[in-house]
Amino acid sequence: MTDYILSEATREKLKKVSTASVATALYKRGLRNQFVQGVAPVAIKPVTMVGQAFTLRYIPAREDRNPLTVFRNRDHKQRVAIETCPEGHVLVMDARKDSRAATAGSILITRLALRKAAGVVSDGGVRDAAGIGALDMPAYFARPSAPTNLTHHEAIEINVPIACGDAPVFPGDVMLGDSDGVMVIPAHLADEIADECTGMESFEDFVLEQVNAGAGIIGLYPATEEANLEKYAKWREKTGR
């Protein structure tokens, strides 16, 4: 658990940066495994997903513990996670990268969206993918999968450290998702990563503009030539970035 609270200022900064920039910034700090492997957006959204992690852990289902009747239990962990994930957070599910069954479907994820969650990430399957893709809330899963979660998964724990797509996720870490996938930003680094990546995005926009104008990459990206640094400084002054 963490005492960190994502500020609106940091959230807004992170909404304007990419998973690629975050991956590079974390790599500079020695963190190489913060990308959630094997998940993709159910549908591409015009917004970047940003929110602190609220976690749900699945274990392999044991048949005698997971008949359909378990959904009648008011304390079923999957249902409780949907109803207790805080507003502005991302529900992150650890399904051990097993997508043979769904970890959620459109009814539950619609409820999550209406409760104003920032998004959902699972390294397992998803059922009713078309319905989830139609929601405004970003959603990332391994692949569509029709069987109920009970066939292969038992929801066992809420808001504990988990793995999701091989990435370690601690409750309160900041999840950032775009069309490339999802990065996990350790909570204590979120503010400085937001600041650093804001500058990185500015520089890369400058570089792309130069490349589109015919410039070569060597000496520009990275900017090892003083002339390019001077061009960038003038570009920032002109654009206010």
N, C-alpha and C positions, 0 to 999 in steps of 0.2 A: 504494500500500500504506500501511497505517497500523500504528502500534504500539499503538493503542488496543485494550483488552480490555474487553468489556462485562461489568460486574460483575453478580453475582446480585441485588444490591440495586437497581441501575438497571433490570435486566430486569424485576423484580417490579413496580417503579413503573410502567414502561411498559405492562405487561400490564393495568393498570387505567385507562389513558387511551385516548382515541379518536383516530382519524386527523384528525377535525375540530379537536380541540384542538392537535394537533401542527402542522397546517397553519397555524393562527392564530399559534402561537408562532414558527414559522419565517418567516411573513410579516412579523412584527414586526422580524425581523432582515434583512429585505430579500430573503429566499429565496422565490420565487414558483412555482418549477417542480419541486418535490420530490414531487409526487403522480404516481404511475404511471398514465398515461392509458390507458384502453381495456381494463383488466383487471378481472375480477370473481372472487369466490370460486367455485370449482367447486361447493362446498356450504358453507352457513353453518355455522360451528363455534362452540361455546360459549366458546372461548378466543381471546384476541388473539394473533396471531403476532408474535413479537419475536425477532430474531436478527441477527447480523452477516452482511453480504453476502459470498457466495462466488460468483463470476461465471463465466458461460459466454457466449462471443460466437459468434454464427452470421453467416456471410456468404451471399450468394446461391449456390445450388448450381450448379456447372458439371457437365454431364452426364458428361463423361469421368472426372471425379474422384469421382463419387458413385454407383457401382453398389451393389446390395445387398451385395456381397462386402466392402465397407469395414467392415461390422460385425464381420468376422472379425479385424480388426486389434486387438490388445490395447491399442494406444495411441490408439484412437479417442477424440477429445476429449469427446464426449457421455458415453461410458461411464466414462472416467477421472474426469470431473466428479462423476458419481454416486458413485464409489468413493472420492473424496478430499475431498468436502465435509465439513468438520469437524462434529462433534457440536454441536448448539445453533446452527448457522449456517443461513442461508436461501440456497438455490441460486437465483440470479437470472439469467435468460436473456434475452439481447438477440437477438430475431428480426426486428428492423427493423419491428416492428408488422405483420408478414406472417403472417396466420393461415391461409393457404391449405394449410398442412401442419402436422402435429404437431411440437412441439419435444420431446415426451416422451410416454410412455404409462404404463399402470398398473404394468407389471412394473418399470420403472426407478424410478418414483416410490414404489412399495411398498418397493423396496430402500433408497431414500433415507430413507423413514420408519423402517425397521427399523434404519438406522444412526443414528437419533436426531437427524436434522436438525430444525430448527425450522419449516421450511416451504419452499415453492417458489413462484417468481413468474416468469412468462414473458409477454412481449407478443406471443407467437405462439399457435399452436393446441395442443390437447391431444387425444390419442386415448384411448379407454377411460375417458371422463370419469366414468361411473357408478362404476367401480372406484376411481378416485382420490377421488371424493367420499365414498366409504365409509370412507376412511382417517381416523384421528384427526388426522393432520398437516394443517394448513391448506395449501391450494393455490390459486393465482390464475393464471388464463390468460385470453387474449383470447376464445376460444370453442372449443367442440368442433370437431375437424377430423381426419378419418380418415386422409388420406394420410400416409405416412411422411415424416419430416423430410427425407430424402434428395431428395425431389422438388423442394424449394425451398430447403433450407438445408444448409449445410456447417458443422459445429461446428469452429471454427478456433483459438480461444484460451481459456485458463482463467485466471481470477483476474486480470483486467486491467480498467481502467476501461471501462465500457460505458454505453450508453443503454438504458433499458427503459421503454417507453411515454413517450418524450420526457424522462424524468427522468434526470439524470446519477447513475450509481451507481459509487462507488469501492469496491474490496475493503475490507471492514471497516466500511463505513457500516452504520447500524442500520436494518433494515427493520421497519416496524410495519404490520400488516394487520388490519382488522376487516371488518365487513359492508359498509362503504362503499368499501373498496379498500385501497390500500397507499401509505404515505408512506416516503420515504427521508430519514433523519436523518443529516446529516454526522457522522462519528464524533466529531469534536472538540466537538460540541454536545450529544451524547447525554445526558450527565449533567445538564446544566443544563436541557435540554428536559424531561427526566423530572421534575425538581423543580418547574419552572414549571407543567407540565401537570397535575401532581397537585393543585396549588392551583386551577387552572382548573376541573378536574372537580368539585372540592368546591363551588366557587361556582356552577357551572351546575346542580348537583343542588339547591342551595338555591333558585336562581331557578325551576327547574321546579316545586319544591314550592310556591313562592309563586304561580306562575301557575295551578297546579291548584287553589289555594285562592281564585282569583278576582282576583289582583293584575294590574295593567296593566304593560306592558313599559317605558313611558317613565319614566325615573328609576331603574328597577330593572336594566335590562340594556342598556347598562352602568349600574353603580350610581353615578349622579351625584347622588343625594340622600342626605344624611347619615343620614336615618332608616333607609334600606335597608342602609347599611353597619353601622349599629348592630344591626339585625336579624340580619345575617349573622354578626357577631361573637358574638351570643348563640347563634345556631344552631350555630356551630362549637364553642362551649363545651359545648353540650348534646349534640352528636353525637360529639365527639372528633375532628372532622375540620378 
